Amino acid sequence: MVRKYFSLAVLALGMLLQTSPAPLHALSLEPAGLAPAALPAGGLPASLPAQADFDHDGLPERLALAGGRLTILSNGMSTWQSPVGWTVLQAQITDLNRDGRPEATLLVWRPFRPWPVDQWLPFGGRISNFHDEDGDSCHIILIGWRGKAYGELWAGSALAEPVRSFAAADLNGDGSQELLTLEGNYADAHLAPARALKVWGWNGFGFSIVSGIEGKFTALALVQANAGRILILVP
């Protein structure tokens, strides 16, 4: 079942300090990529927006995630809900597509769908193995206001390496958000550590990898350091 891939939630700094028996390490995003950084003294967890005006009506919306279903609420009323068949493990208000308007970024598991061209390709196509033993694949999907209704602003194909959890933040101080992911493998055991930590940037059509490191990662946190710089903490 998809549920064996429980999301490793992006933890607040205090929670990570309390639950991690391993020493913490700090990383920063430098021009050359991810690099070790000094642990901040007295840093605060990076704040995440709790609400945003998605449809530009002057009223804030918020996200409610329960039982694998995401709802966008406005004034307490549902204005959008994730489709039946999606299992949403995580959602965050972001501007990852860098258009200056808020969207909801979702970490979704849903039944695998091959590319239409795959029916003409030998061996089932290039993404034919991007799913688990139950036929479910992992996706990052951006949901936002499309002028008259909510819909998909961008939806990635089945990921080659499923995302366990994600975060969005301006990691290099350039005024634009990056996508930070912990990634595993479709054959991984229940609650196995992630195998890689990656940073992605929007390229105008989708996401391109900016930097990444391999290892064993069970959690991550974002912390506000000196001069507003955001660091990544991992055990």
N, C-alpha and C positions, 0 to 999 in steps of 0.2 A: 504494500500500500504506500501511497504518497506520504502518509503520516510517519513513516520511519525516518523521513528526512525532516525532523523537527528543526525549526529555525533556531540557530544560535543567536539569540537576540543581541542587539547592540547594547551593551551594558553601560550603565552609568559608572563613573569612576569609583564611587564608594562601593558599589556592588562588586566590581572587579577586584578591588583591594581586599574585600572580605572573603571572597570565594576562591581566589587563586592561590594555591599553595606554592606555585612556582614564582620566581622573581619576575617582576615586570620589566619590559623593555619598551623604550620609546623609539618611534620612527618619525621622520619628517620627510616630506616630499620636496626634494631639491631639484634643480635643473637637470641633474644627471640621473634622477630617479629616487627611489626610496633609500634612505640612509639612516644609520643609527643616530639618535639624539640623546641629550642628557635628560634624565627624568625631571619633570618640572617640580619645583618646590611650591606647594600650595596651589597648584593649578585647579581650575574648576571644570567640571564636565561641560563640553560644548553643548549649547542649548539647541533644541530642535523646535521648530515652529509647531504650535498646537492647533493653529487655525489659519485660514487664509481666505481671501475673497476670490474664489475660483471663477465665478460667473460675472464678476464686475457689477454687481447690483448694490454694492455698498454694505452687504451683510456678510459676515464671515462664515465659512464652512469649516467643518472639522471631520476627521476620519474616525470611524468606529469599526474595529476589527474583532469579530467574535465567531468562533466555530469555523474558521477558514473562510468566512464571508466578509467582504469589506463593504461598508456603507458610507457614502458621503452625506453628511447631515447639514441642513441649513435651517436654522431656527427650530431645531429638534425634529425636523421632518426629513425623510429620506428623499434625496434627489438623484441618487445613482447607487446601484448595488452590483457587485461583481456577479457574473453569470453563473448559473448552475453548472457544475462540472469543473469550475476553478476551485483550487484550494489556495487561498491567499495566506502565506505564512508571515508576511511582514509588509507594512506600508508606511510611507513617510512623505510629508509635504516637502517638495523639492523644486528646483528650477534646473534640472540636469540638462535640458535641451537649450538652456541659455537664451530663451526668448523674452525674459523679463516678466513672465507670467507664471504663477504657481501651477504645479501639477501634482498628482499623487503618483509616486513610484511604487509599484507593487512587485513583490517576489511571489511568483505564481507557479503552481504545478497544475498541469492539465493534460488530458489525453494527447499523446504524440500525434502530430500531423506532418507528413512529409511535404516537401516542396512540390508544387504541381508538376514541375519538369522532371521530378524523380521517376515518374512512371515510364519515361523514355530512356532513363539512364541504366546501365548495367549495375547489378548488385544493390539495387534499391536507392542509389543516390548517396550524396556526401554526408547527410545527416541521419542516415538510417539507423545508426546505433545510439543516437542521442536520446535515450529514454531508459527507464528502469525495467525490471523484470515484469512489472505490471502494465507496461506500455504508457507510462506517464513521463512527461518531460518538464524541464524547468525553464522558466522564462522571466525576464525583466520586462515589465509593461508600464508605460506612462499613460495615465488617464487624466484628461483635462477637459475644459470647456471648449467646444468647437463652434461657438457662435450661436447655436440654438439648443444644443443639448450636450451632455457629456459623452465622451467616446475615447477611443484609443488614439492618442497623439503619436505613439510609436509602440510597436510590439516586436520584440526580437524573436527570431526563430528559436527552436529548441537549442539550448546551450550545450556545448560540447562537455563542459564541466559544470555540474549543477552548483548553484549558489546556496550556501548555508545561511548566510546573513549578509546584509549590505548596510552601508551608511552613505550619506551625501554631505559633503562639506567643501568649502574652499580651502583646500589643503596647501596650496602654494601662494596664497595671498594675491591672486591676480583678479579677484572680483568675480570669478566663475566657479561653480561647484564641480567637483570631481565625484565619480562613483567609486566607492571602495567596497570590495567584495571578499568574502571568505568562500573558497571553492573546494569542492570535493570530487567524488567520483560516483557515477550511478550505481556501482557495485559495492559501495562502502556500507559497512555495518551500521546498525542503529547507533546514533550519537558518536560515531567515529570523528576524530578531529578533522578539521579542514586540512587540505593538502597545500593550499596556496593562498596568499594574500595578494590582491591585485588592485591597481588603481587604473580607472578608465576615464577618458575625456570625450566629450561630445565633438564629433567631427562634421556636423551639419546633416548627416544622414543616419548616424548611429553612433556607436561607441568604439573608440580605438584604445588599445591598451597603452598606458603611459609608463607604467612600471609594475613590477611584481617580484615577489620572493616566494620560494618554496619552503615548506617546513610543516610543523604540526601546530595548528591554531585552534584553540577551543573557545575563544572569545576575543572581543576587541572593545575598546572604548576610545572616544575622541575627547581630548582635553584641551582647554584653552590655556595656552602658555603665554610667555611674555610678548608684549606688543601685538596681542591678538592672534598670534600664530597658533594654528591647530595641529596638535601632535596626535599620533596613533599610539595607543598603548596595547600591548599584547603580552600575555604571560609566556 
